Amino acid sequence: MKKIKRKSNKKRLKRNNFKILLLLIISITIAYCVNNNEIEKKANELTNNIVKKVDLKDEQSEHEKCLVSKYTDADMSENLKNKIEELNAYLNNYNLSVYYEDITTGFTYKYKEEEVYYGASLIKLVEALYLIDKASTNEINLDTTTVKYLSKYKAEDSIGMDKRNIGEEVSLRDLISYALKYSDNTAHFMLSEFIGISNLREYGKSLGAVNILTGGDSYGNQSASDTNIYLKHAYEIMQKNTNYGAFLKECMTNTYYNYLYLNEENNVAHKWGLHSIYFHDIGIVFEDNPYTLSILTTYGKNDYKTIVNNVSQKINELHHLFYSERENRCHQEIYNKKN
């Protein structure tokens, strides 16, 4: 009898051990499943957050691309149309031409842009661009190449060259600086003869200008359409030419006059021209979104400073309205397209 009882205890012990093992397996399984669900839940949350961030980043990228994309008819909102009509009506009161172009998008405003004016000192910018392009291809050296100051070159309105002596050799860099900063006429005559009128005329045409040194003298005629071409090339040099870009910008921002000046910062690189009844001011306005602006007038004997400054202010308003409308359109297209 004792042996039978001993066997029964062993069977009971085995059954108990089996139950314990089974309970342990079940407990582990349940714990694993619970933990696994938590892990899976957290993984899903993390994935969703990543997806949201990626989507947001994609939207921001699309938005930024939209803001700097080239101008299309979709940009011409009613507000922009009204502003342009208002500007046209304002300019109809004056005898002048305007060419504005946003450099990034290509949005333009033109008013009698093909009308031809005596260009006066605007040609000095073309001379500077010609010589800088030649220096960039190592055909000349702005510092070691000089022009001898002869008495035949001496002219009025020569603030820079008035400090130099007849017979002195003057570097091309100094002559460019005088011509752009002070609109120095002596420097102009020296540069004009050094370059050659036919060479400068061909250079202007190669850039796309139509009216270049027409009119019978070394100053010639210009249109707002022509001067916009020169300004865009100047901007390209300032942005991309590591050797001469900073020099050109420094010369054009530190000028004797500046009627395109818009605020307390010296943010306009420009060239002006004045002769008899003509006054012109053309330049690059360096804002967050830079643009070119040419204003050519017949107000050389009138209050050209006020006229040009008022026009430049109105163009600046158009420029900012364009980007405000562009921002609204891009926001609607990118962020509201899912709604």
C-alpha positions in Angstrom: 0.0 0.0 0.0 2.8 2.4 0.8 4.3 2.0 -2.7 1.0 2.8 -4.3 0.7 6.0 -2.3 4.3 7.0 -3.2 3.4 6.6 -6.9 0.3 8.7 -6.5 2.3 11.5 -4.9 4.7 11.5 -7.8 1.9 11.7 -10.3 0.3 14.6 -8.4 3.6 16.4 -8.2 4.1 16.0 -11.9 0.6 17.3 -12.6 1.3 20.3 -10.3 4.6 21.0 -12.0 2.9 20.8 -15.4 0.2 23.2 -14.2 2.8 25.6 -12.9 4.8 25.4 -16.1 1.6 25.9 -18.1 0.7 28.9 -16.0 4.2 30.3 -16.4 4.0 29.9 -20.2 0.6 31.5 -20.3 1.8 34.4 -18.1 4.9 34.9 -20.3 2.7 34.8 -23.4 0.2 37.3 -22.0 3.0 39.6 -20.9 4.7 39.3 -24.2 1.5 40.1 -26.1 0.8 43.1 -23.8 4.3 44.4 -24.2 4.3 43.7 -27.9 1.1 45.7 -28.3 2.6 48.6 -26.4 5.7 48.4 -28.5 3.6 48.2 -31.7 1.5 51.1 -30.6 4.6 53.2 -29.8 6.2 52.2 -33.1 3.0 53.2 -35.0 3.0 56.6 -33.2 6.6 57.2 -34.0 6.0 56.2 -37.7 3.1 58.5 -37.9 5.1 61.4 -36.4 7.9 60.8 -38.9 5.4 60.7 -41.8 3.9 63.9 -40.6 7.3 65.6 -40.4 8.2 64.3 -43.8 4.9 65.6 -45.2 5.5 68.9 -43.5 9.0 69.2 -44.8 7.8 68.3 -48.3 5.1 70.9 -48.1 7.6 73.5 -46.9 9.9 72.6 -49.8 7.1 72.9 -52.3 6.1 76.2 -50.8 9.7 77.5 -51.1 9.9 76.3 -54.7 6.6 78.0 -55.4 7.8 81.3 -54.0 10.8 81.5 -56.3 9.3 79.9 -59.4 9.2 81.8 -62.6 6.3 84.3 -63.2 3.2 82.9 -64.9 -0.3 84.3 -65.7 -1.5 82.6 -62.5 0.3 85.4 -60.5 -1.8 88.2 -62.0 -4.3 88.6 -59.3 -7.0 91.3 -59.2 -5.0 93.2 -56.6 -2.0 93.2 -58.9 -4.0 94.2 -61.9 -5.5 97.1 -60.0 -2.0 98.2 -58.8 -0.6 98.2 -62.3 -3.6 100.2 -63.6 -3.0 102.7 -60.8 0.7 102.9 -61.6 0.0 103.4 -65.4 -2.4 106.2 -64.6 0.2 107.9 -62.3 3.0 107.6 -64.9 0.7 109.1 -67.6 1.3 112.4 -65.9 5.0 112.3 -66.8 7.3 112.1 -69.8 9.4 109.1 -68.7 10.0 105.4 -69.2 10.3 102.6 -66.6 11.5 99.1 -66.7 11.2 97.0 -63.5 12.2 93.3 -63.3 12.2 91.0 -60.3 15.4 89.1 -60.7 14.2 85.8 -59.1 10.9 85.3 -60.8 11.2 87.4 -63.9 8.0 89.4 -63.1 8.2 92.7 -65.0 6.5 96.1 -65.2 7.2 98.2 -68.3 6.1 101.7 -69.3 7.3 103.1 -72.6 10.4 100.9 -72.2 11.4 101.1 -75.9 11.4 104.9 -76.1 14.8 106.3 -76.9 16.5 109.0 -74.8 19.9 110.6 -74.9 21.7 108.3 -72.4 24.3 110.7 -71.1 26.5 109.1 -68.4 24.6 105.8 -68.4 27.2 104.6 -71.0 29.8 104.6 -68.2 28.2 101.5 -66.8 28.6 99.7 -70.1 32.3 100.7 -70.2 32.8 99.3 -66.8 31.1 96.0 -67.7 33.1 95.7 -70.9 36.4 96.1 -69.0 35.4 93.8 -66.2 34.4 91.1 -68.7 37.8 91.5 -70.4 39.6 91.3 -67.1 37.7 88.2 -66.2 39.0 86.4 -69.2 42.6 87.7 -68.5 42.7 89.9 -71.7 43.5 92.9 -69.6 44.5 93.7 -66.0 42.6 96.4 -64.3 45.5 97.3 -62.0 48.5 97.1 -64.3 46.9 98.3 -67.5 46.9 102.1 -67.5 45.8 105.1 -69.6 47.9 108.2 -69.8 46.1 111.3 -68.7 46.4 113.8 -71.6 45.1 117.3 -71.6 42.6 116.5 -74.4 40.7 114.3 -72.0 40.2 117.0 -69.3 36.6 117.8 -68.8 34.2 119.5 -66.4 32.5 117.4 -63.7 35.6 115.3 -63.0 35.7 114.9 -59.3 38.0 111.9 -59.3 40.4 112.9 -62.1 40.7 116.5 -60.7 43.1 114.9 -58.1 45.3 113.5 -60.9 48.0 115.3 -62.9 48.3 115.7 -66.7 50.8 113.1 -68.0 50.0 110.7 -65.1 49.3 107.0 -65.9 45.9 106.0 -64.4 44.9 102.4 -63.9 41.7 101.1 -65.4 40.4 100.2 -62.0 40.7 103.8 -60.8 39.1 105.1 -64.0 36.2 102.7 -63.6 35.8 103.8 -60.0 35.8 107.5 -60.9 33.3 106.9 -63.8 30.8 105.0 -61.6 31.1 106.8 -58.3 31.4 110.4 -59.5 30.3 110.0 -63.1 33.7 111.5 -64.0 33.7 112.8 -67.6 37.4 112.9 -67.9 37.6 109.2 -66.9 34.8 108.5 -69.4 36.8 110.1 -72.3 39.9 108.1 -71.3 38.0 104.8 -71.1 36.0 105.5 -74.3 39.2 106.0 -76.3 40.9 103.0 -74.7 38.0 100.7 -75.5 37.0 102.1 -78.9 33.4 103.1 -79.7 33.0 100.4 -82.3 34.2 97.7 -79.8 31.8 99.0 -77.1 28.9 99.2 -79.6 29.5 95.5 -80.6 29.8 94.6 -76.9 26.4 96.2 -76.1 24.8 94.4 -79.0 26.3 91.1 -77.9 24.4 91.5 -74.5 21.2 92.2 -76.4 21.0 96.0 -76.4 19.5 97.8 -79.4 20.4 101.4 -78.8 24.0 101.5 -78.1 26.2 104.5 -79.0 23.7 105.8 -81.6 23.5 109.6 -81.8 27.0 110.6 -82.9 29.0 111.0 -79.7 30.7 108.9 -77.0 27.6 108.9 -74.8 24.9 107.9 -77.2 21.2 106.9 -76.8 19.5 104.4 -74.5 16.1 102.9 -73.8 14.9 101.5 -70.5 14.8 98.1 -72.2 18.5 98.4 -73.0 19.6 99.6 -69.6 17.7 96.7 -68.0 20.0 94.3 -69.9 23.1 96.0 -68.5 21.7 95.9 -65.0 21.0 92.2 -65.1 24.5 91.6 -66.4 25.9 93.8 -63.6 23.9 91.7 -61.1 25.3 88.5 -62.5 28.9 89.8 -62.1 28.2 90.9 -58.5 26.8 87.5 -57.6 29.2 85.2 -59.5 32.4 87.0 -60.2 34.7 86.4 -57.2 37.4 88.7 -58.6 35.4 91.8 -59.6 31.9 91.4 -58.3 32.5 93.1 -55.0 34.5 95.9 -56.7 31.6 96.6 -59.1 29.0 96.6 -56.3 31.1 98.9 -54.1 31.5 101.4 -57.0 27.8 101.4 -57.8 26.6 101.7 -54.2 28.9 104.6 -53.2 27.8 107.1 -55.8 27.7 110.9 -55.8 23.9 110.9 -56.3 21.3 108.3 -55.5 17.7 109.0 -56.3 16.6 105.4 -56.3 17.5 105.4 -52.6 14.6 103.9 -50.6 15.6 103.7 -47.0 18.4 104.3 -44.5 20.4 101.3 -45.7 22.5 101.9 -48.8 20.8 99.1 -50.7 20.9 100.4 -54.3 23.7 99.8 -56.8 23.0 102.2 -59.6 24.2 104.6 -62.3 22.7 108.0 -63.1 22.9 110.3 -66.1 22.2 114.0 -66.5 22.5 116.2 -69.6 20.4 119.2 -70.5 16.8 118.1 -70.4 17.6 114.5 -69.5 17.9 112.8 -66.2 18.0 109.0 -65.7 18.7 106.7 -62.8 19.0 103.0 -63.2 20.0 100.4 -60.6 19.7 97.1 -58.7 17.7 97.3 -55.5 19.1 94.7 -53.0 16.2 93.5 -50.8 15.3 90.0 -49.8 14.0 89.7 -53.3 16.3 91.9 -55.4 15.1 93.7 -58.6 16.3 95.9 -61.3 14.8 99.4 -62.0 15.4 101.8 -64.9 13.8 105.3 -64.9 14.6 107.5 -67.9 13.2 111.0 -68.0 13.2 114.4 -69.7 13.2 116.2 -66.4 16.9 117.3 -66.3 15.8 120.9 -65.7 13.0 120.0 -63.3 12.7 118.5 -59.9 14.0 115.1 -61.2 15.1 114.1 -57.7 11.5 114.1 -56.4 10.0 112.6 -59.6 12.5 109.7 -59.8 12.2 109.0 -56.0 8.4 109.0 -56.1 8.4 106.6 -59.1 10.9 104.3 -57.4 8.7 104.2 -54.3 5.6 103.2 -56.3 7.6 100.5 -58.1 8.8 99.2 -54.7 5.1 99.0 -53.6 4.3 97.0 -56.7 7.3 94.7 -56.0 6.1 94.0 -52.4 2.5 93.5 -53.5 3.6 91.0 -56.1 5.4 88.9 -53.4 2.4 89.3 -51.0 0.1 87.9 -53.7 2.6 85.2 -54.6 2.8 84.2 -50.9 -1.0 83.9 -50.8 -1.3 81.9 -53.9 1.5 79.5 -53.0 0.0 79.0 -49.5 -3.4 78.1 -51.0 -1.8 75.7 -53.6 0.5 73.9 -51.2 -1.1 73.9 -47.7 -4.8 74.0 -48.6 -4.8 71.5 -51.4 -5.7 68.6 -49.1 -8.8 70.5 -47.8 
